[in-house]
């Protein structure tokens, strides 16, 4: 059994593909934590007063910022998933770093567009 040298492990963690992997995993975990709360709020739609309180709460600035982060996490997770599909089905090329940068640029743009729309 071979072991990775500490220097090689540190070098691997500085590669953009490692950060793309980490962002994909963390955004997936954030979405998994968010979904139960989201379903709970949707469940309050049965009672009009509770639903109106939840809607009023979502109009506050901190919640709008959290929603923008959530949409960014969704876009990061989508872009990371598309990157993984590209790794599986496209031949390896030196442009992998460019594809990673494009995926994160897409996710950032989606999050910022959502934030600007929410703050209008």
N, C-alpha and C positions, 0 to 999 in steps of 0.2 A: 504494500500500500504506500503510495507516495503522498507526501505532505507538501503543502504550498509554503514556501518560505515567507516569513513576515514581510519582507520587502516586496515580494510579488503580490501578496494580499493587499498591501497598502497601495501599490500601483494600480491594482484592479479596481479599488474603491475610488480612484480618481478618474476613472474612465467615464465618459458621458453615458455609456450603456448601463453602468451600475446605477447612476443617478436616475436614469429613466426607469429602470426596474424598481428602484426604491419608491419613486413617485407613484408608479402604477400601483404598487402594493399598498402604500399609505392612503392613496385616494380611494382605493377599494375598501379599505377598513373604515375610512371616514363615511363613505356612503352606507356601509353596512350598519354603522352606529346611528346614522341619521334616519334610516327607514322606519324603525319602530316609532320614533317620535312623530314622524310624518303621518304614519297610519293612525296614530292616536288622535292627532289634530283633525284628520279627515273623519275619524269616527265621531267627533263632536258635531259634525254637520247635522246629525239627527236632532240635536237640541239647538234651537235658534240662538238662545242667549249665549251659550257657551261658544258657539261658532262665531258669533259677532265679537265676543271678547278676544278670541284667537285671531280673528282678522284685524282687529284694532291693534293687537300686540305686534302683528307682523308689519305694521306701518312705521314702527320706530326705526331710527337710524342703525342701532346695533344689530337688529334682526336683518335689516336690508344688507348690511355688510356681511353677516353670516350667510345669507342667501347667495350673495355674490361669490363668497368662498366656496359654497357648496356647488354652485354651477361651475366654478373653475375646477373643483375636484372631479366633477362629472366629465368635463371636457378633457382633463388630464387623463382620467381613466379611459375614456374613449380613444384618445390619441395614443396612449400607451398600448391599448389592445390592438389598434390598427398597426402599430409598430411591430408588435409581436407576430401578427398575421403576415406582415411583410417579411419578417425574419424567417418565418416558416416556408413561405411560398415563393419568395423572390431570391435570386442568387445573391450571395454575400458580395458587397462592393465597398470600396473606400468611402462612398457617400453616406455611410451609416450615421456618422456624426451630423451630417446635414439633415438627414431624415429625423433624427432626434430633435434637433433645433427647430425644424418645421413643426413637429408635433407639439412641442412646448409653446412655440409662438402661436399656434392655433388655439391652444388651451387658454393662454393668456388673453388673446383677443376676445374669445367667447366670454370669459369672466369679466373683462372690462366693459364690453358692450352691455352685458346684463347689469352691471353695477351702474353704468351711466343711465340706462333706462329706468332702473329702480329709483335713482335719486332725482329724476325729473319731476 
